Amino acid sequence: MEINSILETPRRRFEKRYTLNVDETPVPFSIDSGSTWELQGAKSVPVKTPRSGWDKRKATLILYIFGDGICRLQPTLIFHGESGEKSRISKAEQHLYAPGIKVIYNTHAYNNEELFKLWVEEDLPTVKAETRDFLLVMDAVAFHLSPPVKDAVCKQNITTALVPVGCTGMLQPLDTAVNKLIKDWIRELILDYELEQERKGKTRWSVSDRRIMTTWVIARAFERLKTKKDLIEKAFLDVGITVRPDGSQDNLIRIKGIDEIDFTGWETASEITIKSEELVSRLCDEEELSFGPEDELDEDILIYSLKKMTIPQLKQLASRNSLTVKGRKDDIVEQLQQYYAKERSQNDCITVQIDVEEDVFTVD
């Protein structure tokens, strides 16, 4: 390329190293390997199953990836427990956790407004140059856009890019290229860790043991992720976040489900705004709950959706499925939950679509 053409190329406002994507995903304390084996002709096949409830007990993993593929921020794990100086768990276990993993605690083991605001104020400045424009890419979960968080982001002079509702699987780098890979590694590393401990004679697992294990599993998975610089960098290019502003890299954009993309007229397109009622709920974003069997994922979303419905809507849905409509709201929700669980067990695939706003309830 000639020097003149280089000089005429529009300057990239957000450099790749100052373009960050953040996302949360649940991590279970134990998993089922999904398969087992035995010699051909065996009358029975022994199956090892985890302690009841381990697969339901989760921590939340927060990952941070940058447009240039270099991992500059350590992962964060959120466990259930008391936070701050009151945390007895931290005092008893912190020295046993894997190094390089940030561990925090709260009542529900979920990220929330308070934790995210603290991250913006304390952690984000460590990777943000004061004189540079910084782009923070994230989904439209409600606490990302609360007034206190908006204020903290504004004070840091950070520009935010929100992934539209229902589009995280197509437009968010963590969801398009990283999360599935991380979850596959976690599944593998949990099994490796359990076998390693069993060889040392371990037969019983406490909640504390599982928390400690989770930190080491995430640390090992993160070490693998750091070797995937090219994959991460490509993920940002694929969804168009880090392409050059002169259009010379538009051909590199690869969005799942879209074969041809026409950028004609983008200069005059009106600005897209996201209304508050369109904000994605924590339990409505499939990518945030996609770890583990799909049955578990569907159940989480179903329970949340049912609880968001009004009593008349619940009674209407119950009546359509020949269920009793008497009792409290929780009773009707439990009935419907059990009904759909039974339907799922009898069918290879069951889809429950609940549109609360339009009162549309369908089961396929």
C-alpha positions in Angstrom: 0.0 0.0 0.0 1.3 3.5 -0.9 2.1 6.0 1.8 -0.6 8.4 0.6 -3.3 5.7 0.9 -2.1 4.9 4.4 -2.4 8.5 5.4 -5.9 8.8 3.9 -7.2 5.7 5.8 -9.6 6.8 8.6 -8.1 6.5 12.1 -9.6 3.7 14.1 -11.4 5.3 17.0 -11.2 2.3 19.3 -8.0 0.4 19.1 -8.3 -3.4 19.4 -6.5 -3.5 22.8 -9.0 -0.9 24.1 -12.1 -2.9 22.9 -13.4 -5.2 25.6 -16.3 -7.7 25.7 -17.6 -8.8 29.1 -20.1 -11.6 29.8 -21.4 -13.9 32.6 -22.0 -17.6 32.4 -23.0 -20.2 35.1 -20.6 -22.9 36.2 -21.9 -26.1 38.0 -20.0 -27.7 40.9 -20.2 -31.1 39.1 -21.1 -32.5 35.8 -22.3 -35.8 34.3 -19.8 -37.0 31.7 -22.8 -37.9 29.5 -21.4 -41.4 28.6 -19.9 -44.5 30.0 -18.5 -47.8 28.7 -18.2 -51.5 29.5 -17.0 -54.6 27.8 -19.2 -55.9 25.0 -21.7 -58.5 26.2 -21.8 -57.2 29.8 -25.1 -57.7 31.5 -25.0 -54.3 33.3 -23.0 -51.1 33.1 -22.0 -49.3 36.3 -22.7 -45.6 36.1 -21.1 -43.1 38.4 -23.4 -40.1 39.3 -22.6 -37.0 41.2 -24.1 -36.3 44.6 -27.7 -35.1 44.3 -27.8 -31.3 43.9 -24.2 -30.8 42.8 -25.3 -30.3 39.2 -27.8 -27.6 40.3 -25.4 -25.7 42.5 -23.6 -23.1 40.5 -21.1 -20.3 40.6 -21.0 -17.4 38.1 -18.0 -17.0 35.8 -17.3 -13.6 34.3 -14.9 -13.5 31.4 -13.2 -10.5 29.7 -11.7 -10.6 26.2 -10.1 -7.9 24.1 -10.2 -7.1 20.4 -6.5 -7.9 20.0 -6.9 -11.4 21.5 -4.8 -10.7 24.6 -6.4 -11.6 27.9 -5.5 -8.7 30.3 -8.1 -9.2 33.0 -8.2 -12.3 35.2 -11.6 -14.2 35.3 -14.0 -13.5 38.2 -15.9 -16.2 40.0 -18.9 -15.4 42.2 -19.8 -17.9 44.9 -22.8 -18.0 47.2 -21.8 -16.5 50.6 -21.3 -13.4 52.7 -19.3 -10.6 51.0 -16.5 -8.4 52.3 -14.9 -8.7 55.7 -17.8 -10.8 56.9 -17.0 -13.6 54.6 -16.0 -16.6 56.7 -15.6 -18.7 53.5 -12.9 -16.4 52.2 -11.0 -16.5 55.5 -11.1 -20.3 55.5 -10.5 -21.1 51.9 -8.8 -18.1 50.1 -5.3 -19.6 50.5 -6.5 -22.8 48.8 -7.9 -21.1 45.7 -6.0 -21.1 42.4 -3.9 -18.0 41.8 -4.9 -15.6 39.1 -8.7 -16.0 39.7 -10.7 -13.2 41.4 -13.2 -14.6 43.8 -16.1 -12.7 45.3 -19.3 -13.7 47.1 -22.9 -12.6 47.3 -26.3 -14.0 48.4 -27.3 -15.5 45.0 -23.9 -16.1 43.3 -24.9 -13.9 40.5 -23.5 -10.7 39.1 -25.5 -7.6 40.0 -25.5 -3.8 39.9 -23.3 -3.4 42.9 -20.6 -5.8 41.8 -20.6 -4.5 38.2 -20.4 -0.9 39.3 -17.4 -1.8 41.6 -15.7 -3.6 38.6 -16.2 -0.5 36.4 -14.7 1.7 39.1 -11.8 -0.4 40.3 -10.9 -3.1 37.7 -11.6 -1.4 34.4 -9.2 1.5 35.0 -6.3 -0.9 35.2 -6.6 -1.7 31.5 -7.9 1.6 30.3 -5.5 4.3 29.1 -6.6 7.8 30.2 -6.0 9.4 26.9 -7.6 6.6 24.7 -11.2 6.0 23.7 -12.3 2.8 25.3 -15.2 0.6 24.0 -17.1 -1.8 26.4 -19.2 -4.4 24.6 -21.8 -6.1 26.7 -25.4 -7.5 26.5 -28.4 -5.5 27.5 -29.0 -7.2 30.9 -30.8 -4.7 33.2 -28.0 -4.1 35.8 -25.6 -3.2 33.0 -27.8 -0.1 32.3 -28.9 0.9 35.8 -28.4 4.6 36.6 -25.5 4.0 39.1 -23.6 1.9 36.5 -24.3 4.4 33.7 -22.9 7.1 36.0 -19.8 5.1 36.8 -19.2 4.3 33.1 -19.6 8.0 32.2 -17.1 9.1 34.8 -14.6 6.6 33.3 -15.2 8.2 29.8 -16.1 4.8 28.4 -18.2 4.2 25.3 -20.6 1.3 25.6 -21.9 -0.9 22.8 -25.0 -3.0 23.7 -25.7 -6.2 22.0 -29.4 -6.2 21.0 -31.8 -8.5 22.8 -31.8 -12.0 21.3 -28.7 -11.3 19.3 -25.9 -12.3 21.7 -25.4 -15.6 20.0 -24.7 -13.8 16.7 -23.0 -10.5 17.7 -21.2 -11.0 21.0 -17.6 -12.4 20.6 -17.8 -14.3 23.9 -20.9 -16.1 22.8 -20.0 -16.7 19.2 -16.5 -18.2 19.8 -15.4 -18.4 23.4 -18.1 -19.5 25.8 -18.8 -22.9 24.2 -15.0 -23.6 24.1 -14.6 -22.6 27.8 -17.6 -24.8 28.8 -16.2 -27.8 27.0 -12.8 -27.3 28.7 -14.6 -26.9 32.1 -16.4 -30.2 31.6 -13.2 -31.9 30.7 -11.2 -30.3 33.5 -13.8 -31.1 36.2 -13.6 -34.8 35.3 -9.8 -34.6 35.3 -9.7 -32.9 38.7 -12.1 -35.4 40.3 -10.1 -38.3 39.0 -6.9 -36.7 40.2 -8.4 -36.3 43.7 -9.8 -39.8 43.8 -6.4 -41.2 43.0 -5.2 -39.4 46.1 -7.9 -41.2 48.2 -10.7 -38.6 48.2 -14.1 -40.1 48.5 -16.3 -37.4 50.0 -16.8 -33.8 48.6 -17.9 -30.8 50.6 -19.2 -27.5 49.2 -15.8 -26.1 50.2 -14.0 -28.7 48.2 -16.2 -27.9 45.1 -15.5 -24.2 45.4 -11.7 -24.8 45.6 -12.0 -27.2 42.7 -13.9 -24.6 40.6 -11.1 -22.0 41.0 -8.5 -24.5 39.8 -10.6 -25.7 36.9 -11.3 -22.1 35.7 -7.6 -21.2 36.1 -6.6 -24.1 33.9 -9.2 -23.2 31.3 -8.1 -19.6 31.3 -4.5 -20.7 30.6 -5.8 -22.5 27.5 -7.8 -19.5 26.5 -4.7 -17.2 26.6 -3.2 -19.4 23.8 -6.2 -18.7 21.5 -5.2 -15.1 20.6 -6.1 -15.5 16.9 -9.5 -17.1 17.7 -10.4 -14.2 20.0 -9.2 -11.6 17.6 -11.1 -13.2 14.7 -14.3 -13.3 16.9 -14.3 -9.5 17.1 -13.7 -9.2 13.4 -16.4 -11.8 12.5 -19.2 -9.7 14.2 -17.8 -6.4 12.8 -16.7 -4.8 16.1 -13.0 -4.3 15.2 -13.2 -3.9 11.4 -11.4 -0.9 9.9 -13.7 2.1 9.5 -12.9 2.6 5.8 -14.8 -0.5 4.8 -11.7 -2.4 3.6 -12.5 -5.3 6.1 -16.2 -5.5 5.7 -15.7 -8.7 3.7 -14.4 -10.3 6.9 -17.7 -10.0 8.7 -19.2 -13.4 9.3 -22.5 -13.3 11.2 -24.2 -16.6 11.9 -27.3 -17.1 9.8 -26.6 -14.1 7.5 -25.1 -15.0 4.1 -24.9 -11.5 2.6 -24.6 -8.2 4.4 -25.3 -4.9 2.6 -23.9 -1.9 4.3 -25.3 0.6 1.8 -26.6 3.7 3.4 -25.1 3.1 6.8 -23.9 6.7 7.0 -27.4 8.0 7.0 -29.0 5.3 9.1 -30.8 6.5 12.2 -29.4 5.8 15.6 -30.7 2.6 17.2 -32.0 3.0 20.8 -33.0 0.3 23.3 -36.0 1.0 25.4 -36.0 -0.1 29.0 -38.8 -2.5 28.5 -36.7 -4.3 25.9 -33.8 -5.0 28.3 -33.0 -8.7 28.5 -33.5 -10.3 31.8 -30.7 -12.5 33.3 -32.8 -15.6 32.8 -34.1 -14.7 29.4 -30.7 -14.7 27.6 -30.1 -18.2 26.5 -26.3 -17.7 26.1 -26.1 -17.0 29.8 -27.7 -20.3 30.7 -26.3 -22.6 28.1 -24.0 -24.7 30.3 -25.1 -28.2 30.9 -28.0 -30.3 29.6 -30.6 -28.4 27.5 -33.3 -29.8 29.8 -31.9 -27.9 32.7 -31.6 -24.7 30.6 -35.2 -25.0 29.4 -36.4 -25.6 33.0 -34.6 -22.4 34.2 -36.2 -20.3 31.5 -39.6 -21.9 31.9 -39.7 -21.3 35.7 -38.7 -17.7 35.3 -41.3 -17.2 32.5 -44.1 -18.8 34.5 -43.3 -16.7 37.6 -43.4 -13.5 35.4 -47.0 -14.3 34.3 -50.1 -13.0 36.1 -52.5 -15.3 37.9 -55.2 -15.0 35.1 -52.5 -15.9 32.5 -51.3 -18.9 34.5 -54.9 -20.1 35.0 -55.5 -19.8 31.2 -52.4 -21.8 30.5 -53.3 -24.4 33.1 -56.8 -24.7 31.7 -55.5 -25.3 28.2 -53.5 -28.2 29.5 -56.4 -29.6 31.5 -54.8 -28.8 34.9 -56.6 -27.4 38.0 -56.7 -23.7 38.2 -57.2 -23.5 42.0 -54.7 -22.5 44.6 -52.1 -19.8 45.0 -49.9 -18.6 42.2 -46.9 -20.7 43.3 -49.2 -23.8 43.3 -50.2 -23.2 39.7 -46.6 -22.5 38.7 -45.5 -25.8 40.3 -48.3 -27.7 38.5 -47.3 -26.3 35.1 -43.6 -27.0 35.8 -44.3 -30.6 36.6 -46.6 -30.9 33.5 -43.9 -29.7 31.1 -41.2 -31.8 32.9 -43.4 -34.9 32.2 -44.0 -33.8 28.6 -40.2 -33.4 28.1 -39.5 -36.9 29.5 -42.0 -38.5 27.1 -40.8 -36.6 24.0 -37.4 -36.3 22.4 -37.9 -32.6 22.0 -40.5 -30.2 23.5 -40.7 -26.5 22.9 -42.6 -24.2 25.2 -43.2 -20.8 23.9 -44.6 -18.2 26.3 -45.3 -14.7 25.2 -46.5 -13.0 28.3 -47.3 -9.7 26.6 -49.5 -11.2 23.9 -51.0 -14.0 26.0 -49.7 -16.6 23.5 -49.0 -20.1 24.9 -47.9 -22.9 22.6 -46.3 -26.3 23.1 -44.7 -28.2 20.3 
